[in-house]
Amino acid sequence: MNWLKNKGIKVSIITILVNIFLFVFKLIAGIIGHSNVMVSDAVHSLSDILTTFLVIFGLVMASKNADEKHPYGHDRIESVCGIILSFCLFLTGLGIGYFGLIKIINYQDLVSPGSISLIAAFISILVKEGMFHYTVYYAKKLKSSSLKADAWHHRSDALSSIGSFIGIYAARAGLPVVDPICSLIICLLIIISALEIFKDAISQMIDTSCDEDTNKAIIEIIKNTHENIVIKDFKTRMFGSKIYIDALIAADGNMSLNDANKIVEHIHNEVEDKFREVKHCNIHIIPND
């Protein structure tokens, strides 16, 4: 397991510890303060704890070396975990929306939340937004879909806490129905995040090409490795968080096999040095007619 994957696991462990603290704190604050939206917020934090264990599983499995049954490695396990995480996030959103709707239907039973719920919401906003930026930084560095999904769990929790703060404040001002209404808004925000994560993970499962900027950068590297090279065909695909490249290039047909092989090796080295996420670079060379 390389350093980056180890770092991803460390980030996930920190996430679990933070979410355990927030879950307990928000649950107690929600119960004592009689706030439905704060209890919903606590449940969201609990879902983050459970899904982060799945992130750790994905990081560990994806870092396993290739074997006889899996000659291309296990990178797509991370994408599978991203898909599962998106479903968990989707169901969490639905659950929060359901209980908020029940509270609105029974609005006559609502009571004004206590001040402890307002304090808990404010602390949660600060902590979860900070954890979002921390986790998304390493998600981009690792190009990890499951870690990205976990980062958006933090962001959706921060949004959830903003809704909680507004709902609790309005309820304390004499509008208790605003508390569960904010739960419905939080529900929609979480579902939108889940769909985005699902879309990103699926794109890694169906061999989607790299983004246009990455493709252009790789093509420039190939062109600059040797004069008079003509690119006949060029393809990239995402395999989990890794990049696979297939290129057909044409060069002087009178050069020796050794010289042709040196060109291919040079391209391999240049591409893999500048793009660490490239796992497979297949360069086929033909005579230029």
C-alpha positions as CSV (number, residue, x, y, z in Angstrom):
1,M,0.0,0.0,0.0
2,N,1.6,3.3,-1.1
3,W,1.8,6.6,0.9
4,L,-1.1,8.2,-0.7
5,K,-3.5,5.4,0.1
6,N,-2.2,5.4,3.7
7,K,-3.0,9.1,3.8
8,G,-6.5,8.4,2.6
9,I,-7.1,6.0,5.4
10,K,-5.7,8.5,7.9
11,V,-8.1,11.1,6.6
12,S,-11.0,8.6,7.0
13,I,-10.0,7.7,10.6
14,I,-10.0,11.4,11.5
15,T,-13.4,11.7,9.8
16,I,-14.8,8.9,12.0
17,L,-13.6,10.4,15.2
18,V,-15.0,13.9,14.4
19,N,-18.3,12.4,13.3
20,I,-18.6,10.3,16.5
21,F,-18.2,13.5,18.6
22,L,-20.7,15.4,16.5
23,F,-23.3,12.6,16.5
24,V,-23.3,12.4,20.3
25,F,-23.2,16.1,20.7
26,K,-26.0,16.9,18.2
27,L,-28.2,14.0,19.4
28,I,-28.0,15.1,23.0
29,A,-28.6,18.8,22.0
30,G,-31.5,17.8,19.8
31,I,-33.2,15.7,22.5
32,I,-32.7,18.2,25.3
33,G,-33.5,21.1,23.1
34,H,-36.6,19.4,21.6
35,S,-35.4,20.1,18.0
36,N,-36.5,17.7,15.2
37,V,-34.0,19.2,12.7
38,M,-31.1,18.8,15.1
39,V,-31.9,15.1,15.7
40,S,-32.1,14.8,11.9
41,D,-28.7,16.4,11.7
42,A,-27.3,13.9,14.3
43,V,-28.7,11.0,12.2
44,H,-26.8,12.4,9.2
45,S,-23.6,12.4,11.2
46,L,-24.3,8.8,12.2
47,S,-24.6,7.8,8.5
48,D,-21.3,9.5,7.8
49,I,-19.6,7.3,10.4
50,L,-21.0,4.1,8.8
51,T,-20.1,5.2,5.3
52,T,-16.6,6.2,6.2
53,F,-15.9,2.6,7.2
54,L,-16.9,1.7,3.6
55,V,-14.5,4.4,2.3
56,I,-11.6,2.7,4.3
57,F,-12.6,-0.7,2.9
58,G,-12.5,0.8,-0.7
59,L,-9.1,2.4,-0.2
60,V,-7.6,-0.8,1.3
61,M,-9.0,-3.1,-1.4
62,A,-8.2,-0.7,-4.3
63,S,-4.5,-0.6,-3.2
64,K,-4.1,-4.4,-3.5
65,N,-1.7,-5.6,-6.1
66,A,-2.9,-7.3,-9.3
67,D,-3.2,-11.1,-9.0
68,E,-4.1,-14.0,-11.3
69,K,-7.8,-13.4,-11.2
70,H,-7.5,-9.6,-11.3
71,P,-4.6,-8.9,-13.7
72,Y,-5.7,-5.2,-14.0
73,G,-5.7,-4.7,-10.3
74,H,-8.6,-3.7,-7.9
75,D,-8.9,0.0,-8.6
76,R,-12.6,-0.1,-9.5
77,I,-13.5,-1.3,-6.0
78,E,-13.2,2.3,-5.0
79,S,-15.8,3.3,-7.7
80,V,-18.1,0.5,-6.4
81,C,-17.8,2.0,-2.9
82,G,-18.6,5.4,-4.3
83,I,-21.8,4.0,-5.8
84,I,-22.8,2.4,-2.6
85,L,-22.0,5.6,-0.7
86,S,-24.2,7.6,-3.0
87,F,-27.1,5.2,-2.3
88,C,-26.5,5.6,1.5
89,L,-26.5,9.4,1.1
90,F,-29.7,9.2,-1.0
91,L,-31.5,7.1,1.7
92,T,-30.3,9.4,4.4
93,G,-31.8,12.3,2.6
94,L,-35.1,10.5,2.1
95,G,-35.2,9.6,5.8
96,I,-34.6,13.2,6.9
97,G,-37.3,14.3,4.5
98,Y,-39.8,11.7,5.7
99,F,-39.5,12.6,9.4
100,G,-39.6,16.3,8.6
101,L,-42.8,15.8,6.7
102,I,-44.4,13.9,9.6
103,K,-43.5,16.8,11.9
104,I,-45.1,19.3,9.5
105,I,-48.3,17.2,9.4
106,N,-48.4,17.1,13.2
107,Y,-47.3,20.8,13.5
108,Q,-49.7,21.4,16.4
109,D,-47.4,19.2,18.6
110,L,-44.3,21.2,17.9
111,V,-42.5,23.0,20.6
112,S,-39.9,25.8,20.6
113,P,-36.3,24.3,20.6
114,G,-33.9,25.2,23.4
115,S,-30.8,27.4,23.0
116,I,-28.5,24.4,23.2
117,S,-29.7,23.2,19.8
118,L,-28.8,26.6,18.3
119,I,-25.3,26.4,19.7
120,A,-24.9,22.8,18.5
121,A,-25.9,23.8,14.9
122,F,-23.4,26.6,14.8
123,I,-20.5,24.4,16.0
124,S,-21.5,21.7,13.5
125,I,-21.4,24.2,10.6
126,L,-17.8,25.3,11.4
127,V,-16.5,21.7,12.0
128,K,-18.2,20.1,9.0
129,E,-17.2,22.8,6.5
130,G,-13.6,22.5,7.8
131,M,-13.7,18.7,7.4
132,F,-15.2,19.1,3.8
133,H,-12.2,21.2,2.7
134,Y,-9.7,18.9,4.4
135,T,-11.2,15.7,2.9
136,V,-11.8,17.1,-0.6
137,Y,-8.1,18.3,-0.8
138,Y,-7.0,14.7,-0.3
139,A,-9.8,13.3,-2.5
140,K,-8.4,15.4,-5.4
141,K,-4.8,14.5,-4.6
142,L,-5.6,10.8,-4.5
143,K,-8.2,11.0,-7.3
144,S,-10.4,8.9,-5.0
145,S,-14.2,8.8,-5.8
146,S,-15.0,7.2,-2.5
147,L,-13.1,9.9,-0.6
148,K,-14.8,12.5,-2.7
149,A,-18.1,11.0,-1.7
150,D,-17.1,11.2,1.9
151,A,-16.1,14.8,1.5
152,W,-19.5,15.7,0.1
153,H,-21.0,13.9,3.2
154,H,-19.2,16.6,5.2
155,R,-20.5,19.4,2.9
156,S,-24.1,18.1,3.0
157,D,-23.8,17.9,6.8
158,A,-22.6,21.5,6.9
159,L,-25.6,22.5,4.7
160,S,-27.8,20.4,7.0
161,S,-26.5,22.3,10.0
162,I,-27.1,25.7,8.3
163,G,-30.7,24.6,7.7
164,S,-30.8,23.5,11.4
165,F,-29.6,26.8,12.6
166,I,-32.2,28.7,10.5
167,G,-35.0,26.4,11.5
168,I,-34.1,26.5,15.2
169,Y,-33.7,30.3,15.2
170,A,-37.1,30.7,13.5
171,A,-38.8,28.2,15.8
172,R,-37.4,30.1,18.8
173,A,-38.8,33.3,17.3
174,G,-42.3,31.8,17.3
175,L,-42.4,29.8,14.1
176,P,-41.8,26.1,15.2
177,V,-43.0,24.7,11.8
178,V,-39.9,26.2,10.2
179,D,-37.8,23.6,12.0
180,P,-39.2,20.6,10.1
181,I,-39.5,22.6,6.8
182,C,-35.7,23.1,6.9
183,S,-35.4,19.3,7.2
184,L,-37.2,19.0,3.8
185,I,-34.8,21.5,2.3
186,I,-31.8,19.6,3.7
187,C,-33.4,16.4,2.3
188,L,-33.3,17.9,-1.3
189,L,-29.7,19.1,-0.9
190,I,-28.5,15.7,0.2
191,I,-30.3,13.9,-2.6
192,I,-28.7,16.3,-5.2
193,S,-25.2,15.5,-3.7
194,A,-25.9,11.8,-3.9
195,L,-26.8,12.0,-7.5
196,E,-23.6,13.9,-8.4
197,I,-21.5,11.3,-6.6
198,F,-23.3,8.5,-8.3
199,K,-22.7,10.1,-11.7
200,D,-19.0,10.5,-11.0
201,A,-18.6,6.9,-9.8
202,I,-20.5,5.5,-12.7
203,S,-18.3,7.4,-15.2
204,Q,-15.3,5.6,-13.7
205,M,-17.0,2.2,-14.2
206,I,-17.8,2.6,-17.9
207,D,-14.4,3.6,-19.2
208,T,-15.2,7.2,-19.6
209,S,-12.4,9.2,-21.3
210,C,-10.2,11.6,-19.3
211,D,-11.2,15.3,-19.3
212,E,-10.2,17.3,-22.4
213,D,-7.3,19.2,-20.7
214,T,-5.7,16.0,-19.6
215,N,-6.0,14.4,-23.0
216,K,-4.4,17.5,-24.7
217,A,-1.6,17.5,-22.2
218,I,-0.8,13.8,-22.8
219,I,-1.0,14.3,-26.6
220,E,1.5,17.2,-26.3
221,I,3.9,15.0,-24.4
222,I,3.8,12.3,-27.1
223,K,4.3,14.9,-29.9
224,N,7.3,16.5,-28.2
225,T,9.2,13.2,-27.4
226,H,10.4,12.9,-31.0
227,E,10.3,14.9,-34.2
228,N,8.1,13.8,-37.2
229,I,5.8,11.7,-35.0
230,V,2.2,11.5,-36.2
231,I,-0.5,10.4,-33.9
232,K,-2.9,8.1,-35.8
233,D,-5.2,7.2,-32.9
234,F,-5.4,8.2,-29.3
235,K,-7.7,7.0,-26.5
236,T,-7.8,7.3,-22.7
237,R,-10.2,5.7,-20.2
238,M,-10.7,5.9,-16.5
239,F,-10.2,2.6,-14.7
240,G,-11.4,3.5,-11.2
241,S,-9.1,6.4,-10.3
242,K,-6.4,5.3,-12.7
243,I,-5.8,6.4,-16.3
244,Y,-5.3,3.9,-19.2
245,I,-3.8,5.2,-22.5
246,D,-3.9,3.5,-25.9
247,A,-2.1,5.4,-28.7
248,L,-1.1,4.5,-32.3
249,I,1.8,6.6,-33.6
250,A,3.6,6.7,-37.0
251,A,7.3,7.4,-37.4
252,D,10.0,7.0,-40.1
253,G,9.6,3.5,-41.5
254,N,13.4,3.2,-42.2
255,M,14.5,3.4,-38.6
256,S,15.7,0.3,-36.8
257,L,13.5,-1.7,-34.4
258,N,15.8,-0.6,-31.6
259,D,15.3,3.1,-32.4
260,A,11.5,2.6,-32.6
261,N,11.5,0.9,-29.3
262,K,13.5,3.8,-27.7
263,I,10.8,6.2,-28.9
264,V,8.1,4.1,-27.3
265,E,10.1,3.8,-24.0
266,H,10.7,7.5,-24.0
267,I,7.0,8.2,-24.4
268,H,6.2,5.8,-21.6
269,N,8.6,7.4,-19.2
270,E,7.6,11.0,-20.0
271,V,3.8,10.3,-19.7
272,E,4.1,8.3,-16.5
273,D,6.5,10.8,-14.9
274,K,4.2,13.7,-15.4
275,F,0.9,11.9,-14.8
276,R,1.3,9.7,-11.7
277,E,-2.3,8.4,-12.0
278,V,-1.4,6.7,-15.4
279,K,-1.4,3.0,-14.7
280,H,-1.2,1.6,-18.2
281,C,0.3,3.3,-21.3
282,N,0.1,1.3,-24.5
283,I,2.0,2.8,-27.4
284,H,1.9,1.1,-30.8
285,I,4.2,2.4,-33.5
286,I,3.8,1.9,-37.3
287,P,5.7,3.1,-40.4
288,N,4.7,6.6,-41.5
289,D,3.4,6.3,-45.1
